[in-house]
Amino acid sequence: MTILVTGAGLIGRLTATALQAQGEAVLLADVRVRDTGVDVPLVQCDVTDFERLSQIVDAHRVTAIVHTAALLSTAIRIDPLAGVRVNTLGTANVLEVARRHDLARVVLASSTTVAYSSFGTLPPEPIAEDFTTHAVSEAPASIYAATKVAGEHLGLAYGALYGLSVIVLRYGAVLGAGPEASTSVPGRLLSKLLDGGRSNVPVYLDDPVLLWNGREEFVDARDCARANLAALNAVDPKQRVYNVATGRWFTVDEFVEVVRHMYPSLRIGAMRLPSGGFAAFPHLRPAPSDVSAARRDLGFDATYSLADTVEHFAAARNE
């Protein structure tokens, strides 16, 4: 009996190693066969290839899937069609394979960006999973967000129509380091600040995509992996979608100060805040996400503060 984790990116690797540490049989699947840096079996699989995915599930007696494979915002800007194929068709394939093989559970990785277009009309109170949105005027403002909305609704449909046990985890802006940082907006920001602090070279934050007005929430990739395990093990979840975040939010200056606490010589050479929110979305975040449902149903609370995250990934970059 094996748990399949799709995507050997940071969250996928962290999830697989955490499962293995608990004594679970785990298999990582990624579009590329490469050295992942973790001692977990890896098979090559493009999630857009339904037959290959189905073959792996059958051959390895897979009983549950954690689906993290996706193209992130920066990569999608380069190749939008690839992003739609991987993020939407890939998710549909995972769900259909799970239905045909009668898997016990599927955990889908989603994103807080599904709510960004509604920030202009949401009240200033913690944002619940079932937030109010206008289907047309507040449609997703990026292809990445559109694919995540599609993935969430596919998961909900498979749950309602076929009784598939699906849990969607809506991560806050994920912070990490490593090769994935170049395709992650929060990862790029953290990498620039850490590199500047370590090298004592001024950091020029002149890319408005990396900045935000108001406040934004972030979550450590390690907490995302912990949430994946909690969702796999949840006995009686009361809903299908859960926010995964810390419940705290930060201005750009507050974010920079957390990094500066570790690197006192960090200098910001230039910074012009956009009028809107994070990652070039037009509206300011009205509040952090409501994390009470994940605490109640999954037994999950974020462990790592922003300071913990900065310290951990700074050390990882120095290795």
C-alpha positions as CSV (number, residue, x, y, z in Angstrom):
1,M,0.0,0.0,0.0
2,T,1.6,3.2,-1.2
3,I,1.0,6.9,-1.0
4,L,1.8,8.7,-4.3
5,V,3.1,12.3,-4.2
6,T,3.0,14.0,-7.5
7,G,5.6,16.7,-8.1
8,A,9.1,16.5,-6.8
9,G,9.2,20.2,-6.0
10,L,9.9,21.5,-2.5
11,I,6.5,20.8,-1.0
12,G,6.3,17.4,-2.7
13,R,9.7,16.4,-1.4
14,L,9.0,17.6,2.1
15,T,5.7,15.7,2.1
16,A,7.3,12.5,0.8
17,T,10.1,12.6,3.4
18,A,7.6,13.3,6.2
19,L,5.4,10.4,5.2
20,Q,8.4,8.1,4.9
21,A,9.6,9.2,8.4
22,Q,6.2,8.0,9.7
23,G,6.8,4.6,8.2
24,E,4.6,5.0,5.1
25,A,5.5,3.5,1.7
26,V,5.9,6.6,-0.5
27,L,6.5,7.1,-4.2
28,L,7.4,10.5,-5.8
29,A,6.3,11.1,-9.3
30,D,7.8,13.9,-11.4
31,V,8.0,14.8,-15.1
32,R,11.8,14.6,-14.8
33,V,14.0,11.8,-13.4
34,R,16.6,13.6,-11.4
35,D,18.5,13.7,-8.1
36,T,15.8,15.1,-5.8
37,G,18.1,15.2,-2.8
38,V,15.8,13.0,-0.8
39,D,15.9,9.2,-0.2
40,V,12.4,8.5,-1.6
41,P,11.7,6.3,-4.7
42,L,11.1,8.5,-7.8
43,V,9.3,7.5,-11.0
44,Q,9.0,9.5,-14.1
45,C,5.4,10.6,-14.8
46,D,3.8,13.6,-16.6
47,V,0.5,14.1,-14.9
48,T,-1.0,15.0,-18.2
49,D,-0.4,11.4,-19.3
50,F,-3.4,9.6,-17.9
51,E,-2.4,6.1,-19.0
52,R,1.1,6.4,-17.4
53,L,-0.4,7.8,-14.2
54,S,-3.0,5.0,-14.0
55,Q,-0.2,2.4,-14.6
56,I,1.8,3.7,-11.7
57,V,-1.2,3.7,-9.4
58,D,-1.9,0.1,-10.3
59,A,1.6,-1.2,-10.3
60,H,2.5,0.3,-6.9
61,R,-0.8,-0.4,-5.2
62,V,-1.4,3.3,-4.5
63,T,-4.1,4.0,-1.9
64,A,-3.9,7.8,-1.7
65,I,-2.5,10.7,-3.7
66,V,-1.1,14.0,-2.6
67,H,-1.1,16.1,-5.7
68,T,1.4,19.0,-5.7
69,A,2.6,18.9,-9.3
70,A,2.0,22.3,-10.9
71,L,3.5,25.1,-12.9
72,L,3.9,28.3,-10.9
73,S,3.1,31.8,-12.0
74,T,6.5,32.7,-13.5
75,A,6.7,29.6,-15.6
76,I,3.1,30.0,-16.7
77,R,3.8,33.5,-18.0
78,I,6.4,32.0,-20.3
79,D,4.2,29.1,-21.5
80,P,0.5,29.7,-20.6
81,L,-0.8,26.6,-22.4
82,A,1.6,24.3,-20.6
83,G,0.3,25.8,-17.3
84,V,-3.3,25.0,-18.3
85,R,-2.3,21.5,-19.3
86,V,-0.4,20.6,-16.2
87,N,-2.5,22.4,-13.6
88,T,-5.9,21.7,-15.0
89,L,-5.7,18.5,-17.1
90,G,-3.2,17.1,-14.7
91,T,-5.5,17.6,-11.7
92,A,-8.4,16.1,-13.7
93,N,-6.3,13.0,-14.5
94,V,-5.4,12.6,-10.8
95,L,-9.0,12.7,-9.8
96,E,-10.2,10.4,-12.5
97,V,-7.4,7.9,-11.7
98,A,-8.4,8.1,-8.0
99,R,-12.1,7.4,-9.0
100,R,-11.3,4.4,-11.2
101,H,-9.0,2.9,-8.7
102,D,-11.2,3.7,-5.7
103,L,-8.5,5.4,-3.7
104,A,-9.0,6.3,-0.1
105,R,-8.2,10.0,-0.4
106,V,-6.8,12.7,-2.7
107,V,-5.2,15.9,-1.3
108,L,-5.0,18.7,-3.8
109,A,-2.6,21.6,-3.4
110,S,-4.3,24.9,-4.1
111,S,-3.5,28.6,-3.5
112,T,-4.8,31.6,-1.6
113,T,-4.6,33.4,-5.0
114,V,-8.1,32.0,-5.8
115,A,-9.4,34.7,-3.5
116,Y,-7.2,37.6,-4.7
117,S,-9.7,39.0,-7.2
118,S,-12.4,39.3,-4.5
119,F,-10.2,41.3,-2.1
120,G,-11.8,44.6,-3.3
121,T,-15.3,43.6,-1.9
122,L,-14.5,41.3,1.0
123,P,-15.0,42.7,4.5
124,P,-12.0,43.3,6.8
125,E,-12.3,40.1,8.7
126,P,-10.5,36.7,8.5
127,I,-11.2,35.2,5.0
128,A,-13.1,31.9,5.3
129,E,-12.8,29.2,2.7
130,D,-16.3,29.8,1.4
131,F,-15.8,33.5,0.8
132,T,-18.2,35.6,-1.3
133,T,-17.2,36.3,-4.9
134,H,-18.7,37.6,-8.1
135,A,-18.4,35.1,-10.9
136,V,-17.6,37.6,-13.7
137,S,-16.3,40.9,-12.2
138,E,-14.1,39.0,-9.8
139,A,-12.9,36.2,-12.0
140,P,-9.3,35.1,-11.5
141,A,-6.8,37.7,-12.6
142,S,-4.0,35.3,-13.6
143,I,-3.9,32.0,-15.5
144,Y,-2.2,30.4,-12.4
145,A,-5.2,31.5,-10.2
146,A,-7.6,30.4,-12.9
147,T,-6.1,26.9,-13.0
148,K,-6.3,26.7,-9.2
149,V,-9.9,27.7,-9.2
150,A,-10.6,25.1,-11.8
151,G,-8.7,22.5,-9.8
152,E,-10.7,23.2,-6.7
153,H,-14.0,23.0,-8.6
154,L,-13.0,19.7,-10.2
155,G,-12.2,18.3,-6.8
156,L,-15.5,19.5,-5.4
157,A,-17.3,18.0,-8.4
158,Y,-15.6,14.6,-8.1
159,G,-16.4,14.6,-4.4
160,A,-20.1,15.4,-5.0
161,L,-20.7,13.2,-8.0
162,Y,-18.6,10.2,-7.2
163,G,-18.1,10.3,-3.4
164,L,-14.4,10.6,-3.9
165,S,-12.7,11.7,-0.6
166,V,-11.0,14.9,-1.8
167,I,-9.5,17.6,0.5
168,V,-8.2,20.8,-1.1
169,L,-5.6,22.8,0.8
170,R,-5.4,26.4,0.0
171,Y,-1.9,27.5,0.8
172,G,-0.9,31.0,1.6
173,A,2.0,32.5,-0.3
174,V,4.6,29.7,0.1
175,L,8.1,30.5,1.2
176,G,11.0,28.3,0.5
177,A,14.4,28.1,-1.1
178,G,16.2,26.0,-3.6
179,P,15.8,25.4,-7.4
180,E,12.0,26.2,-7.3
181,A,12.6,29.7,-5.9
182,S,13.1,31.1,-9.5
183,T,9.5,30.2,-10.5
184,S,7.8,31.2,-7.2
185,V,7.0,34.9,-6.6
186,P,7.5,34.7,-2.8
187,G,10.5,32.5,-3.3
188,R,12.1,35.0,-5.6
189,L,11.5,37.8,-3.0
190,L,13.0,35.8,-0.1
191,S,16.0,34.7,-2.3
192,K,16.8,38.3,-3.3
193,L,16.7,39.5,0.3
194,L,18.8,36.6,1.6
195,D,21.4,37.0,-1.1
196,G,21.6,40.7,-0.5
197,G,22.0,40.3,3.3
198,R,24.7,37.6,2.9
199,S,26.7,39.5,0.3
200,N,26.2,43.0,1.7
201,V,25.1,44.3,-1.7
202,P,22.1,46.6,-1.9
203,V,18.9,44.9,-2.9
204,Y,16.9,46.7,-5.6
205,L,13.2,45.7,-5.2
206,D,12.2,47.3,-8.5
207,D,9.9,44.5,-9.7
208,P,6.3,45.4,-8.7
209,V,5.3,41.7,-8.9
210,L,7.5,41.0,-5.8
211,L,6.0,43.8,-3.7
212,W,2.6,44.7,-2.3
213,N,0.8,47.5,-0.6
214,G,-1.0,46.8,2.6
215,R,-0.3,43.4,4.1
216,E,0.1,39.8,2.8
217,E,0.2,36.4,4.4
218,F,2.9,33.7,4.0
219,V,3.4,30.1,4.9
220,D,6.5,28.0,5.3
221,A,6.7,25.1,2.8
222,R,7.4,22.8,5.7
223,D,4.0,23.7,7.2
224,C,2.4,22.9,3.8
225,A,3.9,19.4,4.0
226,R,2.6,19.0,7.5
227,A,-0.9,20.1,6.4
228,N,-0.8,17.5,3.6
229,L,-0.2,14.8,6.2
230,A,-2.9,16.1,8.4
231,A,-5.4,16.1,5.4
232,L,-4.4,12.5,4.5
233,N,-5.1,11.4,8.1
234,A,-8.2,13.4,8.8
235,V,-11.0,11.0,9.9
236,D,-14.1,13.1,9.5
237,P,-13.5,16.4,7.7
238,K,-16.5,18.6,7.7
239,Q,-15.7,20.4,4.5
240,R,-13.5,19.8,1.4
241,V,-11.5,23.0,1.3
242,Y,-9.2,24.3,4.0
243,N,-6.9,27.4,4.4
244,V,-3.3,26.7,5.2
245,A,-1.6,29.7,6.7
246,T,-0.4,31.2,9.9
247,G,-3.2,33.7,10.5
248,R,-0.7,36.6,10.4
249,W,0.1,39.1,7.7
250,F,2.9,41.5,7.0
251,T,3.7,44.7,5.2
252,V,6.7,44.8,2.9
253,D,8.7,46.7,5.5
254,E,7.8,44.2,8.2
255,F,8.9,41.4,5.9
256,V,12.2,43.1,5.2
257,E,12.8,43.7,8.9
258,V,12.5,40.0,9.7
259,V,15.3,39.3,7.2
260,R,17.3,42.2,8.5
261,H,17.1,40.8,12.0
262,M,19.3,37.9,10.6
263,Y,21.4,40.1,8.4
264,P,21.7,43.6,10.1
265,S,23.7,44.9,7.2
266,L,20.8,44.3,4.7
267,R,20.3,47.4,2.6
268,I,17.4,48.2,0.3
269,G,18.7,50.2,-2.7
270,A,15.3,51.1,-4.2
271,M,11.7,50.1,-3.6
272,R,8.5,51.5,-5.0
273,L,5.4,49.9,-3.7
274,P,2.6,49.2,-6.2
275,S,-0.9,50.6,-5.6
276,G,-2.3,47.1,-5.4
277,G,-1.6,43.8,-3.7
278,F,0.9,41.0,-3.9
279,A,2.1,39.5,-7.3
280,A,0.6,42.4,-9.3
281,F,-3.0,41.7,-8.3
282,P,-5.1,44.9,-8.2
283,H,-6.6,44.8,-4.7
284,L,-5.2,45.0,-1.2
285,R,-5.7,42.0,1.0
286,P,-8.5,43.0,3.5
287,A,-7.5,40.4,6.2
288,P,-5.5,37.2,6.7
289,S,-7.1,33.8,6.0
290,D,-9.3,32.2,8.6
291,V,-7.4,29.1,9.7
292,S,-9.9,27.9,12.3
293,A,-11.4,25.1,10.1
294,A,-8.1,23.4,9.5
295,R,-7.4,23.5,13.3
296,R,-10.9,22.1,14.1
297,D,-11.1,19.4,11.4
298,L,-7.5,18.5,10.5
299,G,-5.8,19.2,13.8
300,F,-3.5,21.5,11.9
301,D,-1.8,24.7,13.1
302,A,1.1,26.3,11.4
303,T,4.3,25.8,13.4
304,Y,6.8,28.1,11.7
305,S,6.8,31.9,12.1
306,L,8.2,34.1,9.4
307,A,11.4,34.5,11.4
308,D,11.7,30.7,11.6
309,T,11.2,30.4,7.9
310,V,13.8,33.1,7.1
311,E,16.4,31.4,9.4
312,H,15.8,27.9,8.1
313,F,15.9,28.8,4.4
314,A,18.9,31.1,4.9
315,A,20.8,28.1,6.3
316,A,19.6,26.0,3.4
317,R,21.0,28.4,0.9
318,N,24.3,28.4,2.7
319,E,24.7,24.7,2.5
